[in-house]
């Protein structure tokens, strides 16, 4: 559904150079700290920006040259995008109907009612959470095959985030659908996604299944006096600490069994993000 190969985009001193593949019937997370290149990647996929070189394909076609009908098969939530503040939900419905031939007004209304959004109130008076809900509803309202979601749960409390994620799980009941999602809330991604790409300084540095992350990855805390006693061949990244070194490994069980005196923690997405700011080995 998405194929990105050696896609390069230059911004002054920053360069995105990425490879990424997303098949049908998958939920893939894009992880990275602010400024890592996530938003640039979303802009390339939506055709808002052209790569300087390389391939950015959606539905087996160049994202920059998608037809209007093909673009209607993509639902988008960008973190910096919003509607005109003076519009109401009812007015936005008219706008969406004019833009999308497949817009489903009944489905839109059902979701608006489900999330208790005031229909005749200007959205500039909505809370942050209400605005986020409306953006997700709008992205789903024309029944796209692909969802591109940049921080879709930002500004929501736990209950509201779970409501959005439940709605997205319903969307994924169709095996023809796929989602690419970014979020800084690691628990959302770990319990929702199938796999993830980690982007750092414009490069995809890791692609892994979420279950493999949970079962195999981990952080080993090594004191300075023990560093030369430990087998480091399976270390992916390392980061210096006050009293030693933290190392990211893919086979945490090996270290638990062979170095029982070392402190170990099973890995999560937050650990990956922090460790990829350290030194590689």
N, C-alpha and C positions, 0 to 999 in steps of 0.2 A: 504493500500500500504506500509506503514511503521508502525511497532509496536515495541516500545522500552519499556521494563518493568524491572524496578529495575536494569538497566545496570550500573555496577560499573567498573570504571577504575581508578587505583591509579598511581599518579606521585609524588613520594616523599611525601611532605606534602599536595599536592593537590589531591582531590578525586572527580571524577564525579560520581553522582548517580542520574540517570534520568529516567523519564517515559514520553512517547510521542507517540501519534497516529496521523497518517495522512491518510485520506481516498483518494479514487480516486476523480478526478475533484475538487481539492482544491489547493489554494495557501496559504501556511503557512509560517509565518516569525519566525525566531529564533533570539531573541533579547538578548543582554548582552554586558557588557563592556569588554574591552580587558582582557583576562585571566579568563573569566567566565566559559569557557568550550565549547564554540561553535565549535571551530576547532576540538577538541577532538571528539565531537559528529559526525561531518562530517567524520572524519577518521574511526570511528566505522561503520558508514553506508556504506562506500565505501570498507570496508574490508581491509583497510590499517592497521588496528589495531584490536585486539581481546579484548573483555571485560574480566575483571577478573572474573566476575559473571553476571548473569542476561541474558535477552533476547534482541537481536538486530535483528529483522526480516525485510527483504525487500522482497516484493512479497511472503509473507507467508513462507519465508525460511531464515535460518540463513545467515546473510550478509557475514559471513566468508566463507561459503561453496557454494556461488552462482556459477552456471555454467557459462562458457564463453558466452553462448547465453543470459542468464539472465543479466549478467553484461553489455551486449550491449544495454539493455533496460534502462540503467541509463546514463544520461548525467551529467558531473561533471565540475564545475569551482571552484577550490580551490584558496584562496587568495595568497598562497605562491607558486603555481605551475606556470610553464612557459615552453615554447618550447626551444629547442636549439637555442641560439641567431643567429647563422649563417644561419639558414634555412629561406627559402622564403615561401610565401603562397602556391605556386605551389608544393614545396617539401613537405610541411605539408599535402597537399591534398593526396599525395602518401602514406605518413605514415598512415593517417587516413583510407585510402582505405585498407591498409594491415591489420589494426587492427580490423576493423568493417565490417562484412559481409553485413550489412545493410547501409553502407555509401552511401550517395546520392551525387555524384559529381556535378550534375546539380544544386541541391539545394545549395550546398556549394558555387559554382561559383556565383549563383544569389545573395547570401548574401554578398559575398566578393565585388561584384559590387555595391550592394545597399549601402554599407558602405564605398565605395571608398578606399579600401585598395590596395596599390601598390602590384602587383602580383610578381614582380621580384626583390623586394627590401628585403634585409635581415631584419628580424624582430628586430634585435638589433638597427636598425635605426628608428624603429617605435616610435611614441609618446606613452605615457602611455595609452591614450585613445584608440589608434589603437590596442595596445596589448590586452586590455580588450575586445574590439569588436571581435578580432580574437578568443579569448578563448571562448566567448559565441557562436560564429558561429560554432566552432569546436564541442562544446557540443551538439548543435542542429543537426548537419549534418548527424547523423545516426538515426534520428527520435526516440529518446528514449521515454519511457512512463513516466519516472521520471527524474526530474531535481534537482540536489543538487547544489545550488549556494551560495558560500561563498564570500560575498562582490563583486558581479558581476559588480556593477556600480562604484566601487572605481576609482578615478582618472578622472572621466568624468564630463564635464560641464553639465548644466541643459538640453540643447538641446540633447546632446549625450545620457544622461541617459534616456530621454523620448523615444529616438529611440530604445534603448535596451528594455525598458519596453513595448513598442508597439509590438516589435518582440515577447516578451514572452506572451503577450496577444493573439497574433495570435496562438502561440503554444497551449494555453489553450482552443482554440476553439474545440479541440478534448476532449470529456468528459472522455476519458480513461487516461488522463494525470494529473499529479500533480507536484507541485513545493514546495521545501523547500528552503527558501532563508534567508540569513542573510545580514544585511546592517546597517551601522551606520547613514544612511541618512533617518531620520524618515518619511519625506514627501513621499519618494518612497514607503515605506511599508504601510503607512496609506491609500494611494490612490490605492494600488495594491493588497493587501492581504485580504484574508477572515478572518483569525484568526492568533493569535501569541502565542508563548511560550516565557516567560521571564526566562532566566537562570542567576543565581547569585551564585558565589562560588561553581559551580559544581552541583547545584540543580535547578530543574524546580520549580520556586516559584509562577508562575501565568500562567494560560491558559485562553484566553478570545477571543471573537469575536471582530474584529476591530470596527464594528458598535456600539457594546456595549460600547467599550472604548470611542468612540466619543460622544455618547449620554448620558452616565451615569457617567463616571469617572470624577474626578476633584480634584483640589488642593484648600483647604481652609486655608487661612492665619489667624491664631489666635494669638492675642496679649496676653502677659503673664497675664494681668489682666482679660482677658475673658476666659482663658483656662478652669477653673472649672465651667463655666456657659454653656458650650457647651456639647451636647450629643455626646459622642465619641464611641458609640456602633457600628457605621457603618464605623469607621476608620480602614483602612487596614494597613497603614504605617504612621509613623510620623517622622519628622526631625526637630531638634532644629535650630532656626535662631537667629539672633542678638536680635530681639525684641519680640520673641514669638516662635511659633511652626507652621510649615506647615504640614498639614495632607492630606493624600491621601484617598479619599472616592469613593465608587462605585455609590452612589446616590447623585449627586451634587444638584439635584433639591430640595431635602429635606433641605439642608443647605441654599439654596437661599430663600426658602419660610419661614423657621423658624428662620433664623439668617440674616436678610437683612443688618445688619450693618457690617457683615464680608466680607472681600474681597475674592472672589472666582474666579477660573479660570477653564475652561473646560479642561479636561485632554488630553494628547497626549503621544506618545511613549517616547519622551525625558523626560517628567515628571516621567514616570514610572521608567526609568533607574536611574534617579537621586534619586528618593524617596527610591528605594530599596537599596540604600547605607546608609539609615538612620536606626533609631531604630524602631522595630515593636511594635505594641500594640495589 
